[in-house]
Amino acid sequence: MAQILLRHAVGDGGLVGDNTPQVKIPLPLLLICLIMQNAIQGRREIIERDQPEASPDEGTNVQDASPNLGRSSIESERSRKKMITSIKRWAKDSLHKFFKPKKGSEVGVNYDSHHLFVQPNVGFEVEVNYGASFRIFSLSELKRATKGFASNNIVGRGEFTVVYEGMLDSIAVAVKKWAQQSSQGSQEWENEMNILQNMSHPNLIRLLGYCQEEGIVLLVYEFMANRSLEHHLLEQRNSLTWNQRIKIAIGTARALNFLHTSEKRIIHRGLKPGVILLDSDFNAKLSGLGWSRDGPAGEDPTISTQVLGVPGYLDPRYIMTGHLDTKTDVYAFGIILLQMLSGRKVFDVNLPVDRRHIVQFAKPLLSNLTRLMDPKLNGQYKWKDAFRLAQLSECCVSNDVKKRPNVVEIVKVLESVEH
């Protein structure tokens, strides 16, 4: 087992692949696991080598040898258990030093006959899927890839992050650098890493690996050549075509549907045009999962939680009650759909106060699409399709949550427009 882990950790460029079974192991402690596994294996070899054998050449019959062999086995088992206890104690002390856990936190080290599971209940833990091509990068190679995190390589910024373009093995990547000394930022990158490491979908951004050295956290993603939906809607002179907008809306809705229908019913909670990234073919890749959380379990319709999200895209019901469910994402999607139809910002400070938000601006115009639609489209769309999407967006942003469609219904409407 240790050899497999070691090969995947540092061999073949550090890529994890093949059909190796899943192993539950916290990534920052991979080397500790390897050391412990090798220690146990080495101890077993010593025990096996030192056990006496019944040799016919020495005139020892099986009956005479049995008591001695039994005592040797008992002593070996005692020695093995003592060794395991020592290793557990050492690992636990090392983990506490490594993670500096908060008061009341605990670290668990479990052992069975084949594997070691180191489970710190602080920091984060992920299920390492060896089919996910996940890589642990060094800080030095990411510095080289981004030319020392040069300002010219910056392609995006967030509240706690800066994103750099980089080159690794002649392949373009995006390197997200998280701000140090930020507890909220720490929670976000742990959350995003846990989700993307364990989930895969054509419309979810792909996480290639990570680095955590010298107090710096870096996540490495596939590079998106066409940046974000926000960039094209609000910054680019050459606007997206109608077909490109429909394609992006469908991809985003499919990614949301994948999250909402997963086992944990994940709610994104941070949906906005800036987290909808676009590859060279304008396929949408949903990112920005740092604020996401598991949805309600069982028959519970909502969960109560601290209000967290993006101004302008926050569901009014969520703001007032703190009740969160998948319809919270549907509201944000409706806002984005209005932006894709109109080409407008979510807030326009040049308008009267009661019309600054895009919902306030758009609702009076839903029956008169000429004034709503983005002039950059130059009328290159079917009016009946535009009207259907306007109706869909109106349902998504309804104050009556029951009138909001689920994402499956949204996908069906969008696909009917596409065809």
C-alpha positions as CSV (number, residue, x, y, z in Angstrom):
1,M,0.0,0.0,0.0
2,A,2.8,2.4,0.9
3,Q,4.5,1.7,-2.3
4,I,1.4,2.5,-4.3
5,L,0.9,5.8,-2.4
6,L,4.5,6.7,-2.8
7,R,4.4,6.0,-6.6
8,H,1.3,8.1,-7.0
9,A,2.6,10.9,-4.7
10,V,6.0,11.5,-6.3
11,G,6.4,9.2,-9.3
12,D,5.3,9.9,-12.9
13,G,5.2,13.7,-12.3
14,G,3.1,13.3,-9.1
15,L,-0.1,12.4,-11.0
16,V,-2.5,10.1,-9.4
17,G,-4.2,7.7,-11.8
18,D,-4.8,4.1,-12.7
19,N,-7.6,2.0,-11.1
20,T,-6.3,2.1,-7.6
21,P,-9.1,1.9,-5.0
22,Q,-10.1,5.0,-3.1
23,V,-8.1,5.6,0.1
24,K,-9.3,8.0,2.8
25,I,-6.3,10.2,3.7
26,P,-5.8,13.9,4.4
27,L,-3.6,15.3,1.7
28,P,-1.3,17.4,3.8
29,L,-0.3,14.3,5.7
30,L,0.4,12.0,2.9
31,L,4.1,11.6,3.8
32,I,3.2,10.9,7.5
33,C,1.0,8.1,6.3
34,L,3.8,6.7,4.1
35,I,6.3,6.8,7.0
36,M,3.8,5.1,9.3
37,Q,2.9,2.4,6.8
38,N,6.5,1.6,6.0
39,A,7.3,1.5,9.8
40,I,4.5,-1.1,10.3
41,Q,5.6,-3.1,7.3
42,G,9.2,-3.1,8.4
43,R,8.2,-4.2,11.8
44,R,6.2,-7.1,10.4
45,E,9.2,-8.2,8.4
46,I,11.4,-8.2,11.5
47,I,8.7,-10.2,13.4
48,E,8.4,-12.8,10.6
49,R,12.2,-13.1,10.3
50,D,12.7,-13.6,14.0
51,Q,10.0,-16.3,14.4
52,P,11.6,-19.8,15.1
53,E,10.9,-22.5,12.5
54,A,10.4,-26.2,13.1
55,S,13.2,-27.8,11.2
56,P,13.2,-31.6,10.6
57,D,17.0,-31.4,10.1
58,E,17.4,-30.3,13.7
59,G,15.3,-33.2,15.0
60,T,12.4,-31.0,16.2
61,N,9.0,-32.5,15.7
62,V,5.8,-30.5,15.3
63,Q,4.5,-31.4,18.8
64,D,7.7,-30.3,20.5
65,A,7.9,-27.1,18.5
66,S,4.2,-26.0,19.1
67,P,4.7,-24.4,22.6
68,N,7.7,-22.4,21.5
69,L,6.0,-21.2,18.3
70,G,2.9,-20.3,20.3
71,R,4.9,-18.2,22.8
72,S,6.8,-16.6,19.9
73,S,3.6,-15.7,18.2
74,I,2.2,-14.1,21.4
75,E,5.3,-12.2,21.9
76,S,5.3,-11.0,18.3
77,E,1.7,-9.9,18.6
78,R,2.4,-8.0,21.8
79,S,5.4,-6.4,20.2
80,R,3.3,-5.4,17.1
81,K,0.6,-3.9,19.3
82,K,3.1,-2.0,21.3
83,M,4.7,-0.7,18.2
84,I,1.3,0.4,16.7
85,T,0.5,2.2,20.0
86,S,3.8,4.1,19.8
87,I,3.2,5.1,16.2
88,K,-0.3,6.3,16.9
89,R,1.0,8.4,19.8
90,W,3.8,9.8,17.6
91,A,1.4,10.5,14.7
92,K,-1.1,12.2,17.0
93,D,1.5,14.5,18.5
94,S,2.8,15.3,15.0
95,L,-0.6,16.1,13.7
96,H,-1.3,18.5,16.6
97,K,1.9,20.3,15.9
98,F,1.2,20.4,12.2
99,F,-2.4,21.6,12.4
100,K,-2.3,23.6,15.7
101,P,-5.9,22.6,16.4
102,K,-8.3,24.7,18.3
103,K,-9.3,24.0,21.8
104,G,-11.5,21.0,22.0
105,S,-10.4,19.6,18.6
106,E,-9.2,16.0,18.4
107,V,-7.1,14.0,16.0
108,G,-7.8,10.4,15.3
109,V,-5.4,7.7,14.0
110,N,-7.0,4.4,13.1
111,Y,-5.2,1.2,12.0
112,D,-6.4,-2.0,10.5
113,S,-4.4,-4.9,9.1
114,H,-3.9,-3.3,5.7
115,H,-4.2,0.5,6.0
116,L,-3.6,3.5,8.1
117,F,-6.2,6.3,8.3
118,V,-5.1,9.6,9.8
119,Q,-8.2,11.6,10.5
120,P,-7.6,15.2,11.9
121,N,-10.9,16.8,12.9
122,V,-9.4,20.1,12.2
123,G,-8.2,21.6,8.9
124,F,-9.8,19.4,6.2
125,E,-10.0,15.9,5.0
126,V,-10.8,14.7,1.6
127,E,-11.5,11.4,0.0
128,V,-8.6,10.9,-2.4
129,N,-10.0,9.5,-5.7
130,Y,-7.0,8.0,-7.6
131,G,-8.9,8.3,-10.8
132,A,-9.1,12.1,-10.5
133,S,-5.6,12.9,-11.8
134,F,-5.0,15.0,-8.7
135,R,-1.5,16.3,-8.1
136,I,0.3,17.9,-5.1
137,F,2.5,20.7,-6.4
138,S,5.5,22.3,-4.8
139,L,5.6,26.0,-4.2
140,S,8.7,26.4,-6.3
141,E,7.2,24.8,-9.4
142,L,4.1,27.1,-9.1
143,K,6.4,30.1,-8.7
144,R,8.1,29.1,-11.9
145,A,4.8,28.4,-13.7
146,T,3.5,31.9,-12.9
147,K,6.9,33.8,-13.3
148,G,7.1,34.4,-9.6
149,F,3.4,35.3,-9.3
150,A,4.0,38.2,-11.6
151,S,1.4,41.0,-11.8
152,N,1.3,40.6,-15.6
153,N,0.0,37.0,-15.1
154,I,-3.0,38.0,-13.0
155,V,-6.3,37.1,-14.7
156,G,-8.7,37.5,-11.9
157,R,-9.3,38.6,-8.3
158,G,-11.6,37.8,-5.5
159,E,-12.2,38.9,-1.9
160,F,-9.6,36.5,-0.6
161,T,-7.9,35.3,-3.8
162,V,-5.7,36.3,-6.8
163,V,-5.8,34.1,-9.9
164,Y,-2.7,33.8,-12.1
165,E,-2.2,32.3,-15.5
166,G,0.7,29.8,-15.5
167,M,2.3,27.1,-17.6
168,L,3.0,23.6,-16.3
169,D,4.5,21.0,-18.6
170,S,3.6,23.2,-21.6
171,I,-0.1,23.3,-20.5
172,A,-1.9,26.5,-19.5
173,V,-3.3,26.4,-15.9
174,A,-5.0,28.8,-13.5
175,V,-3.3,29.2,-10.1
176,K,-5.6,30.6,-7.4
177,K,-3.6,32.1,-4.5
178,W,-5.5,32.4,-1.2
179,A,-4.9,35.3,1.2
180,Q,-2.9,34.3,4.3
181,Q,-4.2,34.9,7.8
182,S,-7.9,34.7,6.8
183,S,-10.1,32.2,8.6
184,Q,-12.9,32.7,6.2
185,G,-10.6,32.3,3.3
186,S,-9.3,29.1,4.8
187,Q,-12.8,27.7,5.1
188,E,-13.5,28.6,1.5
189,W,-10.6,26.9,0.0
190,E,-11.0,23.8,2.1
191,N,-14.7,23.7,1.1
192,E,-14.0,24.2,-2.6
193,M,-11.2,21.6,-2.6
194,N,-13.3,19.0,-0.9
195,I,-16.1,19.4,-3.4
196,L,-14.0,19.6,-6.6
197,Q,-11.7,16.7,-5.6
198,N,-14.7,14.4,-5.1
199,M,-17.0,15.5,-7.9
200,S,-16.6,15.7,-11.7
201,H,-18.9,17.1,-14.3
202,P,-18.3,18.5,-17.8
203,N,-19.7,21.9,-16.6
204,L,-17.7,22.0,-13.3
205,I,-14.3,23.6,-13.3
206,R,-11.6,20.8,-13.0
207,L,-9.2,21.0,-10.0
208,L,-5.8,19.7,-11.0
209,G,-4.1,19.9,-7.6
210,Y,-3.0,22.1,-4.8
211,C,0.0,23.3,-2.8
212,Q,0.3,24.3,0.8
213,E,3.7,25.5,1.9
214,E,5.1,28.3,4.0
215,G,1.6,29.4,5.0
216,I,0.6,29.8,1.4
217,V,-2.4,27.9,-0.2
218,L,-2.6,27.5,-3.9
219,L,-5.2,25.6,-5.9
220,V,-4.5,24.7,-9.5
221,Y,-7.3,24.5,-12.1
222,E,-7.7,23.9,-15.8
223,F,-7.2,27.2,-17.6
224,M,-10.3,28.9,-19.1
225,A,-9.2,30.7,-22.3
226,N,-12.3,32.8,-22.6
227,R,-12.3,34.0,-19.0
228,S,-15.7,34.5,-17.4
229,L,-19.3,35.4,-18.4
230,E,-18.9,38.6,-16.5
231,H,-16.0,39.6,-18.7
232,H,-17.9,39.1,-21.9
233,L,-21.2,40.6,-20.7
234,L,-19.8,43.8,-19.1
235,E,-16.2,44.4,-20.3
236,Q,-15.8,43.0,-23.9
237,R,-16.8,45.2,-26.8
238,N,-17.5,42.1,-29.0
239,S,-20.6,40.7,-27.3
240,L,-21.6,37.1,-27.0
241,T,-23.9,35.8,-29.7
242,W,-27.4,34.6,-28.9
243,N,-26.4,31.0,-29.4
244,Q,-23.3,31.4,-27.2
245,R,-25.5,32.8,-24.4
246,I,-27.9,29.9,-24.7
247,K,-25.0,27.5,-24.6
248,I,-23.6,29.1,-21.5
249,A,-27.0,29.2,-19.7
250,I,-27.5,25.5,-20.4
251,G,-24.1,24.5,-19.2
252,T,-24.5,26.5,-16.0
253,A,-27.9,25.0,-15.4
254,R,-26.6,21.5,-15.9
255,A,-23.8,22.1,-13.4
256,L,-26.3,23.4,-10.9
257,N,-28.6,20.4,-11.5
258,F,-25.6,18.1,-10.9
259,L,-24.9,19.8,-7.5
260,H,-28.5,19.9,-6.4
261,T,-29.2,16.3,-7.2
262,S,-26.0,14.9,-5.7
263,E,-26.1,12.9,-2.6
264,K,-25.4,15.9,-0.4
265,R,-27.7,18.2,-2.5
266,I,-25.1,20.9,-2.6
267,I,-26.2,24.5,-2.8
268,H,-23.7,26.8,-4.6
269,R,-24.7,30.0,-2.7
270,G,-22.3,32.2,-4.6
271,L,-23.6,32.2,-8.1
272,K,-22.8,35.2,-10.3
273,P,-21.4,35.8,-13.8
274,G,-17.8,36.0,-12.5
275,V,-17.8,32.3,-11.4
276,I,-19.2,31.1,-14.7
277,L,-15.9,30.4,-16.6
278,L,-15.7,29.8,-20.4
279,D,-13.3,27.5,-22.2
280,S,-12.1,28.0,-25.8
281,D,-15.4,26.7,-27.2
282,F,-17.5,28.8,-24.8
283,N,-18.5,25.8,-22.7
284,A,-19.5,27.0,-19.3
285,K,-17.5,25.7,-16.3
286,L,-19.0,26.6,-12.9
287,S,-16.5,27.6,-10.2
288,G,-16.4,29.6,-7.0
289,L,-17.7,26.8,-4.7
290,G,-16.1,28.2,-1.6
291,W,-19.4,29.3,-0.1
292,S,-21.4,26.2,-1.1
293,R,-22.8,23.9,1.5
294,D,-24.8,20.7,1.8
295,G,-28.5,21.1,1.3
296,P,-31.3,20.0,3.7
297,A,-31.3,16.3,4.6
298,G,-34.3,14.0,4.6
299,E,-37.7,15.7,4.4
300,D,-36.5,19.1,5.6
301,P,-37.3,21.7,2.9
302,T,-34.7,24.2,4.0
303,I,-31.7,24.7,6.3
304,S,-31.2,27.7,8.6
305,T,-27.8,29.3,8.2
306,Q,-25.9,32.5,8.3
307,V,-26.7,34.7,5.3
308,L,-23.8,34.6,2.9
309,G,-23.7,35.4,-0.8
310,V,-23.2,38.0,-3.5
311,P,-25.1,41.4,-3.2
312,G,-27.6,41.7,-6.0
313,Y,-27.9,37.9,-6.4
314,L,-29.1,37.1,-2.9
315,D,-32.6,35.6,-2.6
316,P,-34.8,38.1,-0.6
317,R,-36.3,35.2,1.3
318,Y,-32.9,34.0,2.3
319,I,-31.9,37.5,3.4
320,M,-35.0,37.9,5.6
321,T,-35.3,34.4,7.1
322,G,-31.9,32.7,6.8
323,H,-33.6,29.8,5.2
324,L,-31.5,28.2,2.5
325,D,-32.4,25.7,-0.2
326,T,-31.8,25.0,-3.9
327,K,-34.3,27.7,-4.9
328,T,-31.8,30.2,-3.5
329,D,-29.5,29.2,-6.4
330,V,-32.5,29.4,-8.8
331,Y,-33.1,33.0,-7.8
332,A,-29.4,33.9,-8.6
333,F,-29.7,32.0,-11.9
334,G,-32.7,34.1,-12.8
335,I,-30.7,37.3,-12.2
336,I,-27.9,36.0,-14.4
337,L,-30.4,35.1,-17.1
338,L,-31.8,38.6,-17.0
339,Q,-28.3,39.9,-17.5
340,M,-27.7,37.6,-20.4
341,L,-30.9,38.9,-22.1
342,S,-30.2,42.6,-21.4
343,G,-26.4,42.9,-21.2
344,R,-26.8,45.0,-18.0
345,K,-25.1,45.1,-14.7
346,V,-27.0,43.8,-11.6
347,F,-27.0,47.3,-10.2
348,D,-27.1,50.5,-12.3
349,V,-26.4,53.5,-10.1
350,N,-27.4,55.9,-13.0
351,L,-31.0,54.8,-12.7
352,P,-33.6,56.0,-10.1
353,V,-33.2,54.3,-6.8
354,D,-36.4,52.2,-7.3
355,R,-35.1,50.8,-10.6
356,R,-31.4,50.3,-9.9
357,H,-31.6,46.5,-9.4
358,I,-32.0,44.5,-12.5
359,V,-35.2,42.9,-11.3
360,Q,-36.7,46.3,-10.7
361,F,-35.5,47.5,-14.1
362,A,-36.6,44.4,-16.1
363,K,-40.1,43.5,-14.7
364,P,-41.9,46.4,-16.3
365,L,-40.2,45.5,-19.6
366,L,-41.0,41.8,-19.8
367,S,-44.0,42.5,-21.9
368,N,-42.0,44.9,-24.2
369,L,-38.8,43.0,-25.0
370,T,-37.6,45.7,-27.4
371,R,-36.5,47.8,-24.5
372,L,-35.1,44.9,-22.5
373,M,-32.9,43.0,-24.9
374,D,-29.2,43.7,-25.3
375,P,-28.7,46.0,-28.3
376,K,-25.4,44.2,-29.0
377,L,-27.4,41.2,-30.2
378,N,-28.6,43.3,-33.1
379,G,-31.9,41.4,-33.1
380,Q,-30.2,38.1,-34.0
381,Y,-32.5,35.9,-32.1
382,K,-36.1,34.6,-32.4
383,W,-38.6,36.7,-30.5
384,K,-40.5,33.7,-29.2
385,D,-37.3,32.2,-27.7
386,A,-36.4,35.5,-26.1
387,F,-39.9,35.8,-24.7
388,R,-39.7,32.2,-23.2
389,L,-36.4,33.1,-21.5
390,A,-37.8,36.3,-20.2
391,Q,-40.8,34.4,-18.7
392,L,-38.4,31.8,-17.3
393,S,-36.2,34.5,-15.6
394,E,-39.4,36.1,-14.2
395,C,-40.4,32.8,-12.6
396,C,-36.8,32.2,-11.2
397,V,-36.8,35.6,-9.4
398,S,-40.4,35.4,-8.1
399,N,-40.8,36.4,-4.4
400,D,-43.1,33.4,-4.1
401,V,-40.6,30.5,-3.8
402,K,-43.2,28.0,-4.9
403,K,-43.4,29.6,-8.3
404,R,-39.7,29.2,-8.9
405,P,-38.8,26.2,-11.1
406,N,-36.3,23.6,-10.1
407,V,-33.1,23.3,-12.2
408,V,-34.4,20.3,-14.0
409,E,-37.3,22.3,-15.4
410,I,-34.9,25.2,-16.2
411,V,-32.7,22.8,-18.3
412,K,-35.7,21.6,-20.2
413,V,-36.8,25.1,-21.2
414,L,-33.3,26.1,-22.2
415,E,-32.8,23.0,-24.3
416,S,-36.1,23.5,-26.1
417,V,-34.9,27.0,-27.0
418,E,-31.5,25.7,-28.2
419,H,-33.2,23.3,-30.6
